[in-house]
Amino acid sequence: MSEQLIEVVDQAGIVTLTINRPKALNALNSAVLTELDRLLGELQAREGLRAVLITGAGEKAFVAGADIAEMRDKTPEEARCFARQALATFKRLETLPVPTVALVNGFCLGGGCELALACDWAVASDNAIFGQPEVLLGVIPGFGGTQRLPRRVGPSMALDLCTTGRKVDAAEALRIGLVNRVMAQSELPAYVEELTKQLGGNGPAAVRAAKQAIHDGMDQDLESALALETSLFALCFAGDEQPEGMSAFVDKRKPNF
């Protein structure tokens, strides 16, 4: 490829993936999805990984959507294959064993919003704009939006956004639970530094277990989910992190994870 479609930066096990198509507002096409899937596959097996952050190049867009120029002339079967490619890639992101965070700057629409929804949580700059405007193009969300959005904000709000196609600013996104935090765009690098310090001070195996308990437990009844939590809690006592963490607490020092 003549351009680096996704830039990779590693800071103490916190890996930032930046989708790098600023002239196209970082729109998702087949090539970007293929490269993202490849990188996520490498990260799945990586030792020492603590978190994965996803963002978009430039100040105008996180990801403005799927590439409409590529989609416009697709047949139904070609559209199905494109959606399946995106769904498989987003599933790989969603099931990474470490926390995944969308750093949303500017437009986060259609496929971009669906990409953010596949992350564990999202942090938005105050200029961020969210939406699932596919109905304005005569289609519906095809990268998981009709399923992950109601799980994040509730079915009523998801129906509002997916059937009207309206856009919401960062403040409303925070209010409805679409994002966890809103800050000035200039503050996003400081947030990454803060997150790096926080996760760097936590037991990495414990963080992974917490994510597993929440993700897997959500699809179970409460009794089964609590049994899963108990098993994972007990498993923590079989490793090196628990004795170090608790000894450090008693000794009033920082743990060495």
Secondary structure, DSSP 8 states (H G I E B T S, - for coil): --S-SEEEEEETTEEEEEE--GGGTT-B-HHHHHHHHHHHHHHHT-TT--EEEEEESSSSEEE--B-HHHHTT--HHHHHHHHHHHHHHHHHHHT-SS-EEEEE-SEEETHHHHHHHTSSEEEEETT-EEE--GGGGT----SSHHHHHHHHH-HHHHHHHHHH--EEEHHHHHHTTS-SEEE-GGGHHHHHHHHHHHHHTS-HHHHHHHHHHHHHHTTS-HHHHHHHHHHHHHHHTTSSHHHHHHHHHHHTS----
